[in-house]
Amino acid sequence: MIHIAFNLDNNYVTHCATVIASIIDNNTNYCSISFHLISADLSSPNKNHLKDWIKSKGNSYQIFFYDIDKTIFNDFPLGQTYLNITCYYRLLIPTLLQGISKAIYLDCDTIVLNSLESLWNTTLENKAWAGVRDRINDYIRVYNRLDFPLKYGYFNDGVMLLNLDEMRKVDIISISKELAKNIPLALKNHEQDILNKIFYRSKQPLDFKYNLLEYYIYTEEWLYLDRKYYPEIIEACKNPVIVHFCMPQKPWHVECINPYKELYYKYRKMTPWPELKLVHKKEKLSKKQKLKLALEKLGLYKVEQKSTLRKDINNIEEPNNVLF
């Protein structure tokens, strides 16, 4: 039995269903999969649509819903971001999934392209969770603001293999509340910073193929990462198990240029919400960005447009292009 957890709200129910569709399509040989959906306000119609749909897929799949009190996270920082308070819900997984010792967590802006069996069977070696190194893994400022040594690494929490028994050894919510209260300005990446800080000694790296971050298929200026990881990233670009649309522009936005977005459309058609109308991304602009746009309209400032997507997504860098 594979256990897979998500956190979401009504706005993301269609995208969560798309991830689930991609899992079912690529894991037909596995005995059974349970989906655990954590939300504060998921509507009854949405729950019923998902229940009926999963039931139609046969006895190998189950779905469970967890209704939480989102006021727990009232004082947690968000700052200027497209995220909302649901990003913190994953901190409750060890508490909610009682009787379960291990789970995979997936963000709702991912798609699964291969079997999850190898990820599920990864040995956690007494670590609390395993994840892929984030693009800022080797950026010293990350470790300065979170106050732990660079040697432990900084992982992206959009895909995690969770050792729930190990995580339950600490009071995650109480510690998280203290961090949110004492160092809110340091938590620039919200719950990801919290999980990296609480378990900085108890994390285990995963192969990049298990969380192909969108940054890794873009130009090198996005990366603060040691070049020793490049061969593994190149392989991940060729044969990803999980693709993560981690940029603000998602596949349902007109502005999305991710080459894997067509696969999102494929799996979306398999859900109870097959129709998709692309919308424009509404961005929250900082005061500095607003000033630049105003000056640009007056002809007093020019924004240089750079090519973002690599010509060959399997090429991590041009020859002799020294990044560090």
N, C-alpha and C positions, 0 to 999 in steps of 0.2 A: 504493500500500500504506500503510494506516494502522497504526501500531504503538501498542498500548495496554498499559500496565504496571499491575500491582496488587501489593500485598504483603498476605499473609494467613496464617492458620493454619487448622487443621482446624475451629475454632469458627466461622470466617467463610466457609467454602467455599460454603455455601448462599447467603450474601449476595453474594459475588463472582459466583456464577452468575446471580443476579438482575440485577446490573448488566450482565453480558454479554448476558443475554436482552433487556434494554431497548435495548442498542446494536444488536443484530442486528435487532430489530423496527423500529428507526427509521433504519437505514442500509442498506436493501436495494438502493439504487441505486449504492452505492460498490463499486469493483472488488474490493478484498480488504482484510481486516482480520486482523492478527495479535495474539493476546492473549499477554502475557508475565506469568506468575504466579511471584512470588518468595516462597519460604517456607523455613522451616527443618525442618518436620516434616510436610508434607502427606502423608497416607497414600496408599498405592498404590491402594486401592479408590476413594478420592476422585479421584485423578488419572485412573483408568480411566473413571469415570463422566463426567468432564468431557471426556476425549478422545473417547469414543463419542458423546457429545451433540454436540460441535462437528463431528465427522465427519459426523453426520447432517444438518447444516445445509448441506452442499455444499462445493465446492472454494474458495469465496470466503473461507473462514475457517480459520485455523490457531491452534493453541495450543502454547505452549512452557512448560516448567517449569524453574525455577532453584532448586536446593537450596543453601542457604547455611549457614554456620557461625554460629549466633546468639551464640556466645561473644564474637564481635567486639564486641558491644554490652553485655557484662557490666557495665561500669562506667559506663554511661550512665544519667542520672537519669530516674526516672518520677514520684516523689512520690506524692501522694494523687490518683489519677486512675483512670478506668475503662479507660484504655489499657493495653496491655502492650508488650513489647519489639519486637513486629512493626512498630510505627510507625516505627522507625528503619531498617527494611529498604530503604526507598525511596532512602536515601543511596547504595545500591549499584547503582542502575540504570545510571549511566554506565559502570561497570566490567563489569556483566553483559551488557549489550546491545551487544556488540562488533559493529562493522560497520554499526551503525544510527546515523544522525546526528540523528534527531528522534523523539520519542515523546510521547504523552499519558500522564500518570499520573492514575489515578482511585482515590479511596478506595472501600472496599467498602460504605460507607453512602451511596452516591449512586445515582441512576437517571438515565438519559439519555432525554430526551423528544423530541429532534429530531435532525436530521442533525449529525454532527460534522465535516462537510466544511469549514465556514467556520472552525471552531476550528483544524483541522489546517492550513489554508492561511494562517493568520495569519503574517505576516512577523515574525521575532524580532529583526531589526535588531541583530545581534551581541550580544544579551543571552543570559544563561545559561538563564533560564526566565521564563515569563509566568504570572501568576495574578491572581485577583480580590482586591481589597482586603478585609482582614479587618474585622470590626466594631470592632476596637480600633485601626484604622489611624491615628486622630488622637489617641491617648492617649499623652501625653508620657512616662508612666512606662515604656512599652514601649521607647522609644528610650534612656531613661536606663539601663535595666538591660542592654540589648544594646549600648549604646555606638556608635550610628551616628545620623546626622541624620534628623529627622522627614521632611524633604523627599523622602527616597527611598521612603517608604511601607513598610507592613507587610502582606504578602500571606498569604492562606490557601493552604496547600499540599495541600489535599484534591483539588483539580483543578489540574494544571499542564501547560503545554506546554513540553517540555524540549528545549533545544538541547544535545544530548549532546556534540557536538564542542566547544562552548564550555565546558561543565562539566568536560570531561576535561583542560582546561588547568591545573586545580588538583587537588591530592591531597585530595579531599573527606573521605575516611575519616581520614587523619592529622590534618587540621585539626579535624574533628569530635571526635576523641579528645582533642585538646588542650583544646577548649572544654568537653567533658564533665568533664575533669579540673580545669580552672582556674576555671570559672564555673558549676558544676552548679546552684547555687541560682538563677542568672539564667535558666536554660533551663526556664522554667515551661511553655512550649508545645513542649518537646522538639525533635523534628527540624524542626518549623516554624520555631522560633527559630534553629536552626542554619543552615537554608537561607537565611533572611532575612539573617542576619548575614554569612555567607560571601559571598553574592552581593548585598549591599545596593546596590552600584552597578550591578549587572548584572541587574536585574529589570525586567520590562515589564508594565504593567497590562492585564488583560483586561476586557471588558465583564462586568458583573455577571450577565448571563444565562447565562454559562458555568459559574457556580458559585453558584446561588441558596442562600446560607447560610440555615439555619433561623432565625437571629437576625433576618433581614430581613423575615420575615413575622410577627414578634412585636412587642410594644409597644416604644416608643422608648427605654425605660429600659435596654434591652440594648445600645444603640449608643453608641460613642465615635467618631463619624464625622461629618465636615463635611457640612452640608446640601446642598452643591453636587452631591453624588452621589445625592441623593434621586430626581430624575427618572429617572435610569438604573436605580435599584433598583425603582422603580414599574413600569417597562417589563419588567424581569426577572421581577417577580412575575406579570405578565400572560402572558409568553411565555418561560419558562425553557427553556434547552437542557439544562442539567444541574441537578438538584435534589440538595442535599446535606443529609442528615439528621445534622447535626453536633452536635446536643445529646445528652446521655447517654441520653435516652429515644428509642429507635429504633422503627421501625415494627413490630418484633416484640415490643415491650413494651406491656403493657396501658396504661401511663401516657402513651404517645405521643399528642399532639394535633395533629401536623402534618397539614394538609389534603391533602397529597400522599401520605399513607401508603397510600391505596387503590390508587394506581398501583404502589407497591411490591408489594402483594398480587397485582395483575394480572400483573406480570412474574415474580414468584416461581412462579406456576402454570405458567409456560413452561419451568421448569428441571427437571433430574432429581430435584429435591426439592420437589414442588409443595405438599405438605402443610405447613401452618404452624400451630403452637399458640402463642398469645400467652402470654408469661411476664411476671412482675412484675420491674421493674428493681430489682436489688440495689445499693444505693448504698453507697459507702465514705464514712462520715461523719467529719468532723473532730471533734476534742475539743470545739470550740466548738458545733458543730451538735448533738452528743450532749447537751451540757449544756442547750442550749435546749429540746430535746425532753423531757428529764427534768424541767425546770422547768415546761414546759407541762402535763405530766401531773399535776404537783402543784398546778396552778392558779396558779403564780407568774409565768408568762410567757405572753403571748398573741402568736401569729403571725398577722399580717394577711394574708389571702389576696387577691391582686390578680389581675385579669383579665390573662392573658398573651397570648392570640391576638387579633390585631386583628379587629374586626367585618368589615372589608373589607381583605383582604390587599393590595389594590392602592392603599390609602391609607397613605402613609408617616407622616403626622402630622395632627393636628387643626388647624384654622385658629387662628392666633395662639398655638400651643403652641411657645414658644421653648425649644429644647433647649440652646443654647449662648449 
